[in-house]
Amino acid sequence: MEQSTRRKLVTAAVLAVATSLLALFIAGGQKAPTGPTPIEAVSEAQPSSVEPSVQESVEPSSPTAPTNTLEAATAVSVESLVKPAYRPGVNAQSAFQIGSLEDSGTARVTLDAGGGGVVEIRLSDEYEKASDLRAAEAGEDLPEEAHYLLAEAIRYPLPSTEILLPQLSVFELQLNGSPVPLWGEIPAWSSSRDEQGVVTAVATIEAGPKDARVPVLRITRSFYPLDGYHFDVETDIENLSDQTLEVVLNTVAPSQLRVDAARYMDRRTLRAGVLDAGARVVRPSAIDKSRESLAGGEAADFWMPNQGSNIAWLAATNRYFALAMMPAETATRPSLEDQVRRIRVTPIATNNGGEDEQQILVTARTSATRLEAGQNRITSFRIWAGPQDRSQLLEASTVQGLQLDRLVVYSMGGFCTFCTFQWLASLLLSYLGALHGIVGDWAVAIVFLVVTVRLLLHPIVRRSQINMQRFSRRMAKVKPEMDALQKRYAGDAKRLQQEQARLFREKGVNPLHMLGCLPMFLQTPVWIALYAGLYLAVEMRHEPAFFGMFQSMTGDAWGFLADLSDQDHMFATFSEPVQVLLFRLTGINGLPLMMGLIFYLQQKYMTPPATGTQTPEQEQMQKIMRWMLVITFPLFLYGAPSGLTLYIVTSSTIGILESRWIRKKVDTMDLDSDPPPKPAGPRGGGNAGGSGDQSRAYSRAMSRYERRRDTRKKQDGRETKRPPRR
């Protein structure tokens, strides 16, 4: 084949591949409308049975869009009640509220009767900004928008409009396998309030042709007044027909809360406690998903019953607060088995253009309820809408063994999950809380916590730095011999290593003394646990540092350390958060810059003198690593809570002073000889912790290594001399 022909064929092949890829790209870009309707997502037409089997395949019902006119909703002809076209009756729409922002330690819940659920929850004692809290404490009148907005209705996009889907609402039911939508532009619920403050929403399901409608089912939902941060919801299903009905409710479960404005990262999650077959609540981390991962996926089941397990509680959380669903006080065991039989999560792409464009809709399907003619059934559950405070959650728990306090998880997620020890974070926060109870200020308590941790680690730090100095001095003495060995065995790396080990053994040089970074490794779990604890502990929210002295001195004009849960704002405070690359900044901060300077000084004091045994490349790598630590830590922690940066800055500052004090002690010590062993203990054993014992242990280990190596050489020699088998 000629060269010109080959070129033409190759060109044609490349053009064909490029055209195919372009066609696939264009076809892939034409995506279907985002997300199914809620009915598509969770409505499953089931055969008439009291309880559907978990193993049975469940087919979704036909898509049912909300209608604009009653005629469109009743277009299906009905001949009998055997297989009727059910639909909700038309009711007058109205809204009520339970709770008040004037009361302390509670919330105000706004109910939308058009959806039979919650459209807004605001907390009375929690505020959007730390400045709002200080204004409220000063007696100023604040608008209701200053109170913290915990949750709101979910924005659900339709092709031509957008509707608000209330949380905790019954948006659809299945009646004898037929889906009946209770949401949309036709109001299906009517509501009222009685003298005790109970808000009741009623929806009636009818059947039959337009001119002969017959009520067949009535759903009554009662929302009781709040007791602190929790309230009860009761659902009464009544069969109004003369036939047996099977009813399944699809409700909007706690789906997602608002993201924290002062966040360092989005820690909204969906958590559930599960009651297993042994009738105990397992760890909630068994079902613990971040909102980010759920919103980025596809509609899928979050939980289905497995081997007799049941949901004990279901909660949507953000950094500090939770909207949780749990059994009512009348429940006999910690289980939501009647209210939650299946949980499904559907990502929703909204059209609001904000940072929460991608939301999630969490729906819960109840167990199938069989009602004889004239029969009714009442079920209830409790809702927690408040802070993630373990003591308050335990107090609000309705049933023994519910363990609602396990809802609080101190974890930053991602790869840090496995190395964040919950027991350590809880222990540190408990101790920090005890210190706060004594000194009365969280920043002062953090300083005392630093002192405590430093005192506990001081023996290890002192010994480590002394060993580093001893190693450096001895290495300086053997440097001429090391140089001679390197010249003699320049082409034999294995022999050079053996001779260096022999020289170390003879001169008492222990390379293990070079582990001067051991204290930092020991502090790493403490830092990670404190990182998660200080970031997620609701006790830190809107708490000023050092009794608010910086605000008192400037008449609240300086925002420096005004909120330990937010950035330090040393130089400026932004009215709205600003996104800079990967960082969400609420101000211009100073503590991370101080952290970088202190890290530099700490490296200067902690780094041992050069021994002269390292290659120029190794020395250059060490310099790079030191500068990376100085630069990367302040950079990554620039948007971190000021409580955490305050801990690190204080710890590093005390570390520098500690290193200087230890070095002064070292200068008066004789590091050229091993310290004498301590007297034998009660059992007659010697001291296992002295530096000389470490050197002898190292020498014994090297001797054993050489003996094993010589034995292997002899065995290998015998194997090579053994004649082959015939």
Backbone hydrogen bonds, N-H to C=O, Kabsch-Sander energy under -0.5 kcal/mol:
donor,donor_aa,acceptor,acceptor_aa,energy
6,R,2,E,-2.2
7,R,3,Q,-2.1
8,K,4,S,-1.9
9,L,5,T,-2.4
10,V,6,R,-2.7
11,T,7,R,-2.6
12,A,8,K,-2.6
13,A,9,L,-2.5
14,V,10,V,-2.6
15,L,11,T,-2.4
16,A,12,A,-2.3
17,V,13,A,-2.5
18,A,14,V,-2.6
19,T,15,L,-2.6
20,S,16,A,-2.3
21,L,17,V,-2.6
22,L,18,A,-2.4
23,A,19,T,-2.3
24,L,20,S,-2.5
25,F,21,L,-2.4
26,I,22,L,-2.5
27,A,23,A,-2.6
28,G,24,L,-2.7
29,G,25,F,-1.6
30,Q,26,I,-0.7
30,Q,27,A,-0.7
31,K,29,G,-1.6
41,A,37,T,-2.2
42,V,38,P,-2.1
43,S,39,I,-2.1
44,E,42,V,-0.7
45,A,59,E,-1.6
46,Q,44,E,-0.6
49,S,47,P,-1.3
59,E,45,A,-0.5
59,E,57,S,-0.6
61,S,43,S,-2.1
65,A,63,P,-0.5
73,A,69,T,-1.3
74,T,70,L,-1.4
75,A,72,A,-0.9
86,Y,84,P,-0.8
87,R,206,E,-1.8
89,G,204,T,-2.7
91,N,187,P,-2.1
96,F,111,L,-1.3
98,I,109,V,-2.4
100,S,107,A,-0.5
106,T,103,D,-0.5
107,A,228,G,-0.6
108,R,122,R,-3.1
109,V,98,I,-3.2
109,V,107,A,-0.5
110,T,108,R,-0.5
110,T,120,E,-2.9
111,L,96,F,-3.3
111,L,109,V,-0.5
112,D,117,G,-2.4
113,A,94,S,-1.8
113,A,111,L,-0.7
115,G,112,D,-1.6
116,G,112,D,-1.4
117,G,112,D,-1.3
118,V,167,Q,-3.6
119,V,110,T,-2.6
120,E,110,T,-1.2
121,I,151,A,-2.1
122,R,108,R,-2.2
123,L,148,Y,-2.1
124,S,106,T,-2.4
125,D,106,T,-0.5
128,E,146,A,-2.6
133,L,129,K,-1.5
134,R,130,A,-2.1
135,A,131,S,-2.1
136,A,132,D,-2.4
137,E,133,L,-2.4
138,A,134,R,-1.4
139,G,136,A,-1.4
140,E,135,A,-2.3
142,L,140,E,-0.5
146,A,143,P,-1.9
147,H,144,E,-1.2
148,Y,126,E,-2.8
150,L,121,I,-2.4
150,L,148,Y,-0.9
151,A,121,I,-1.0
153,A,119,V,-1.6
154,I,165,L,-2.6
156,Y,154,I,-0.6
156,Y,163,I,-3.3
158,L,161,T,-3.3
163,I,156,Y,-2.6
165,L,154,I,-3.3
165,L,163,I,-0.6
167,Q,118,V,-2.2
168,L,252,V,-2.2
169,S,166,P,-1.1
171,F,169,S,-0.9
171,F,250,N,-1.2
172,E,250,N,-1.4
173,L,180,V,-2.0
174,Q,248,V,-2.9
175,L,173,L,-0.5
175,L,178,S,-2.8
176,N,174,Q,-0.6
176,N,246,E,-2.9
178,S,175,L,-1.9
180,V,173,L,-3.2
182,L,171,F,-3.0
188,A,114,G,-0.6
190,S,202,V,-2.0
192,S,200,T,-1.8
194,D,198,V,-1.9
197,G,194,D,-1.6
199,V,223,F,-2.2
200,T,192,S,-2.8
200,T,198,V,-0.5
201,A,221,R,-3.0
202,V,190,S,-3.1
203,A,219,I,-2.4
205,I,217,L,-3.6
206,E,87,R,-3.1
207,A,214,V,-2.0
212,A,209,P,-1.4
214,V,207,A,-3.2
216,V,205,I,-3.0
217,L,205,I,-1.6
218,R,238,E,-2.2
219,I,203,A,-3.0
220,T,218,R,-0.5
220,T,236,D,-2.6
221,R,201,A,-3.1
221,R,219,I,-0.5
222,S,234,E,-2.8
223,F,199,V,-3.2
224,Y,222,S,-0.6
224,Y,232,D,-2.5
227,D,230,H,-3.0
229,Y,227,D,-0.6
230,H,227,D,-1.1
231,F,383,I,-1.8
233,V,381,F,-2.9
234,E,222,S,-2.5
235,T,379,T,-3.4
236,D,220,T,-2.9
237,I,235,T,-0.5
237,I,377,R,-2.6
238,E,218,R,-2.6
238,E,236,D,-0.5
239,N,375,Q,-3.0
240,L,216,V,-2.0
240,L,238,E,-0.7
241,S,216,V,-1.0
245,L,371,L,-2.7
247,V,369,T,-2.9
248,V,174,Q,-1.8
250,N,172,E,-2.9
251,T,249,L,-0.6
251,T,364,A,-2.7
252,V,169,S,-2.7
253,A,251,T,-0.9
253,A,362,V,-2.0
258,R,150,L,-1.4
263,R,260,D,-1.3
267,R,265,M,-0.7
269,T,317,T,-1.6
270,L,289,K,-2.9
271,R,315,A,-2.8
272,A,284,P,-0.6
272,A,287,I,-1.7
273,G,313,W,-2.1
275,L,310,N,-3.7
276,D,274,V,-0.8
276,D,280,R,-2.1
279,A,276,D,-2.1
282,V,274,V,-2.8
282,V,280,R,-0.5
286,A,283,R,-1.6
287,I,284,P,-1.8
288,D,285,S,-0.6
289,K,270,L,-2.3
291,R,268,R,-3.3
294,L,290,S,-1.8
295,A,291,R,-3.0
296,G,292,E,-1.4
297,G,294,L,-1.0
300,A,345,V,-2.1
302,F,343,I,-2.2
303,W,343,I,-1.6
309,S,306,N,-1.4
310,N,275,L,-2.5
312,A,273,G,-3.4
313,W,273,G,-1.4
314,L,325,M,-2.1
315,A,271,R,-3.0
316,A,323,L,-2.3
317,T,269,T,-2.6
318,N,321,F,-2.2
322,A,386,G,-2.5
323,L,316,A,-2.6
324,A,322,A,-0.5
324,A,384,W,-2.5
325,M,314,L,-3.2
326,M,382,R,-2.7
328,A,380,S,-0.7
331,A,328,A,-1.7
335,S,333,R,-2.1
336,L,311,I,-3.5
340,V,336,L,-3.2
341,R,339,Q,-0.5
341,R,365,R,-3.8
342,R,365,R,-1.1
343,I,303,W,-2.5
344,R,363,T,-2.5
345,V,300,A,-2.8
346,T,361,L,-2.6
348,I,359,Q,-3.1
350,T,348,I,-0.8
350,T,357,E,-3.6
357,E,354,G,-0.9
359,Q,348,I,-3.1
359,Q,357,E,-0.8
361,L,346,T,-2.6
362,V,360,I,-0.5
363,T,344,R,-2.7
363,T,361,L,-0.6
364,A,251,T,-2.5
365,R,342,R,-2.7
366,T,249,L,-2.4
367,S,338,D,-1.6
369,T,247,V,-2.8
370,R,368,A,-0.5
371,L,245,L,-3.3
371,L,369,T,-0.6
374,G,239,N,-0.7
374,G,241,S,-0.7
375,Q,372,E,-2.4
377,R,237,I,-2.2
379,T,235,T,-2.5
381,F,233,V,-2.3
382,R,326,M,-3.0
383,I,231,F,-3.1
384,W,324,A,-2.6
385,A,229,Y,-3.0
385,A,383,I,-0.5
386,G,322,A,-1.6
388,Q,320,Y,-3.0
389,D,387,P,-1.8
390,R,388,Q,-0.6
393,L,389,D,-2.6
394,L,390,R,-2.4
395,E,391,S,-1.9
396,A,392,Q,-1.9
397,S,393,L,-0.8
397,S,394,L,-0.6
402,L,399,V,-1.7
406,R,403,Q,-1.6
407,L,404,L,-1.9
408,V,405,D,-1.7
409,V,407,L,-0.6
411,S,409,V,-1.2
416,C,413,G,-1.2
417,T,414,G,-1.5
420,T,417,T,-1.1
421,F,419,C,-0.9
422,Q,420,T,-0.6
425,A,421,F,-2.5
426,S,422,Q,-2.7
427,L,423,W,-2.2
428,L,424,L,-2.7
429,L,425,A,-2.4
430,S,426,S,-2.3
431,Y,427,L,-2.4
432,L,428,L,-2.6
433,G,429,L,-2.6
434,A,430,S,-2.1
435,L,431,Y,-2.3
436,H,432,L,-2.4
437,G,433,G,-2.0
438,I,434,A,-0.9
438,I,435,L,-0.7
439,V,435,L,-2.9
440,G,436,H,-2.4
445,A,441,D,-2.0
446,I,442,W,-2.1
447,V,443,A,-2.0
448,F,444,V,-2.2
449,L,445,A,-2.1
450,V,446,I,-2.2
451,V,447,V,-2.1
452,T,448,F,-2.2
453,V,449,L,-2.5
454,R,450,V,-2.7
455,L,451,V,-2.3
456,L,452,T,-2.1
457,L,453,V,-1.8
458,H,454,R,-0.9
461,V,457,L,-2.6
462,R,458,H,-3.2
463,R,459,P,-2.2
464,S,460,I,-2.4
465,Q,461,V,-2.5
466,I,462,R,-2.2
467,N,463,R,-2.4
468,M,464,S,-2.0
469,Q,465,Q,-2.2
470,R,466,I,-2.5
471,F,467,N,-2.7
472,S,468,M,-2.3
473,R,469,Q,-2.3
474,R,470,R,-2.3
475,M,471,F,-2.4
476,A,472,S,-1.8
477,K,473,R,-1.4
478,V,474,R,-1.8
482,M,478,V,-2.4
483,D,479,K,-2.7
484,A,480,P,-2.0
485,L,481,E,-2.2
486,Q,482,M,-2.3
487,K,483,D,-1.9
488,R,484,A,-2.4
489,Y,485,L,-2.7
490,A,487,K,-0.9
492,D,489,Y,-1.1
496,L,492,D,-2.2
497,Q,493,A,-2.1
498,Q,494,K,-1.9
499,E,495,R,-2.5
500,Q,496,L,-2.3
501,A,497,Q,-2.1
502,R,498,Q,-2.0
503,L,499,E,-2.5
504,F,500,Q,-2.6
505,R,501,A,-2.1
506,E,502,R,-2.2
507,K,503,L,-2.3
508,G,504,F,-0.8
509,V,504,F,-2.4
510,N,508,G,-0.6
513,H,510,N,-1.9
514,M,511,P,-2.0
515,L,512,L,-1.7
516,G,514,M,-2.7
518,L,515,L,-1.1
521,F,517,C,-2.0
522,L,518,L,-2.3
523,Q,519,P,-1.8
524,T,520,M,-1.1
526,V,522,L,-0.5
527,W,523,Q,-2.8
528,I,524,T,-2.7
529,A,525,P,-2.5
530,L,526,V,-2.7
531,Y,527,W,-2.9
532,A,528,I,-2.4
533,G,529,A,-2.7
534,L,530,L,-3.4
535,Y,531,Y,-1.7
536,L,532,A,-2.2
537,A,533,G,-2.1
540,M,537,A,-1.5
541,R,538,V,-1.2
543,E,540,M,-1.9
545,A,561,L,-2.5
548,G,545,A,-1.0
549,M,545,A,-0.6
549,M,546,F,-1.4
552,S,548,G,-2.4
553,M,549,M,-2.3
554,T,550,F,-0.8
555,G,551,Q,-0.5
555,G,552,S,-0.6
556,D,551,Q,-3.4
557,A,554,T,-0.7
559,G,557,A,-0.6
561,L,568,D,-2.0
562,A,559,G,-1.6
564,L,543,E,-2.7
565,S,540,M,-0.6
566,D,563,D,-1.6
571,F,588,I,-2.3
572,A,588,I,-1.2
574,F,586,T,-2.6
578,V,585,L,-3.3
580,V,578,V,-0.7
580,V,583,F,-3.4
581,L,579,Q,-0.6
583,F,580,V,-2.8
585,L,578,V,-3.4
585,L,583,F,-0.7
588,I,572,A,-1.5
589,N,587,G,-0.6
594,M,590,G,-2.1
595,M,591,L,-2.5
596,G,592,P,-1.9
597,L,593,L,-1.9
598,I,594,M,-2.6
599,F,595,M,-2.6
600,Y,596,G,-1.9
601,L,597,L,-2.1
602,Q,598,I,-2.7
603,Q,599,F,-2.5
604,K,600,Y,-1.9
605,Y,601,L,-1.9
606,M,602,Q,-2.6
607,T,603,Q,-2.2
619,E,615,T,-2.3
620,Q,616,P,-2.3
621,M,617,E,-2.2
622,Q,618,Q,-2.2
623,K,619,E,-2.0
624,I,620,Q,-2.2
625,M,621,M,-2.5
626,R,622,Q,-2.3
627,W,623,K,-2.2
628,M,624,I,-2.4
629,L,625,M,-2.0
630,V,626,R,-1.9
631,I,627,W,-2.1
632,T,628,M,-3.2
633,F,629,L,-1.1
635,L,631,I,-1.6
636,F,632,T,-3.0
637,L,633,F,-2.0
638,Y,635,L,-1.1
640,A,637,L,-1.2
642,S,566,D,-3.4
643,G,564,L,-2.2
644,L,641,P,-0.7
645,T,641,P,-1.9
646,L,642,S,-2.4
647,Y,643,G,-1.5
648,I,644,L,-2.2
649,V,645,T,-2.8
650,T,646,L,-2.4
651,S,647,Y,-2.7
652,S,648,I,-2.7
653,T,649,V,-2.3
654,I,650,T,-2.4
655,G,651,S,-2.0
656,I,652,S,-1.9
657,L,653,T,-1.9
658,E,654,I,-2.6
659,S,655,G,-2.3
660,R,656,I,-2.3
661,W,657,L,-2.0
662,I,658,E,-2.4
663,R,659,S,-2.4
664,K,660,R,-1.8
665,K,661,W,-1.6
666,V,662,I,-2.4
667,D,663,R,-2.1
668,T,664,K,-0.6
668,T,665,K,-0.9
669,M,666,V,-1.8
671,L,669,M,-0.9
681,G,685,G,-2.4
684,G,681,G,-1.9
687,N,678,K,-0.6
694,Q,690,G,-1.6
695,S,691,S,-2.0
696,R,692,G,-2.7
697,A,693,D,-2.8
698,Y,694,Q,-2.4
699,S,695,S,-2.5
700,R,696,R,-2.8
701,A,697,A,-2.3
702,M,698,Y,-2.3
703,S,699,S,-2.4
704,R,700,R,-2.5
705,Y,701,A,-2.1
706,E,702,M,-2.4
707,R,703,S,-2.4
708,R,704,R,-2.5
709,R,705,Y,-2.2
710,D,706,E,-2.6
711,T,707,R,-2.4
712,R,708,R,-2.4
713,K,709,R,-2.0
714,K,710,D,-2.3
715,Q,711,T,-2.4
716,D,712,R,-2.7
717,G,713,K,-2.3
718,R,714,K,-2.2
719,E,715,Q,-2.2
720,T,716,D,-1.9
721,K,717,G,-1.6
722,R,718,R,-1.3
